[in-house]
Amino acid sequence: MLNKPLHLALLICALGILSYFLFDIVSPELREVDKGRQKSLEVTGLGNLEKEAIKKLDPAQKAELEGWHDKSRDSAQAGEALKSISGLWYRAGRMDVSGAYAMKVADMEKTAEAWGIAGTTFLTGIDGMTDEKSRMFCRQNAETSLENAISLAPKEPRFRLLLALVSVKMPGEDPMRGIRSLLDLEKEYPDYLPLQYTLTRLAFQTGQWEKAKVRLDKVLAKVPLDREANCLMAELLSLGHIKGDPTTFEKICQSEEKNK
């Protein structure tokens, strides 16, 4: 379980990656297309990345991609086509290219959700891709996408959580920037569960077992039947660094899973 991505925090946004809304929701003040962002994509090499990635597609995938590209030239079908292209590349494991097309959709829709989906796609690419050029492409564009989401929904904590995770997963010159951002977010949203799960898992990764337990104790005092918190506590106690019986927590974790 420790090796899994910080799945719950990402899942909140990632559920929409392959099924965007089919309707344009554009606020009047944001209708002007940001050509600077589109140019940025070109400068960082979307064309080269996609050209390289196409070589690894099978014939059926290539035919599907070509069909969606044809439809993307029709203004009436462009949004749906771009979403489908993004989905195709996501399923092919090319989150860098998938995210770039998700950014094109976000430029059309001008919503925080659309930018959040683009950012989450790139964030997944930081973990899922091995080529350093592609990972850096993902990092840079994840930040841009999530900053755009935050500007449209400044009181929504999940976009700030995801932005902090960009720096946690791929630190820049300031290796503690992501952690500080998470702790600052906690001051504003102490009861935001995805943030608590994220901080707990980071405590696991750094061997701060006591801190992890204190954090989980606080969560479970407020929401004793929360599945994720029970699963994390069961995992913590099973590791043996903290004394305690994981049985009760395991039962809640497993029973909730069966009921889904």
Secondary structure by P-SEA (a helix, b strand, c coil): cccccccccccccccccccccccccccccccccaaaaaaaaaaacaaaaaaaaaaaccaaaaaaaaaaaaaaacccaaaaaaaaaaaaaaaacaaaaaaaaaaaaaaaaccaaaaaaaaaaaaaaaaccccaaaaaaaaaaaaaaaaaaaaaccccaaaaaaaaaaaaaccccccaaaaaaaaaaaaacccaaaaaaaaaaaaaaacaaaaaaaaaaaaaaaccccaaaaaaaaaaaaaccccccaaaaaaaaaaaaaac
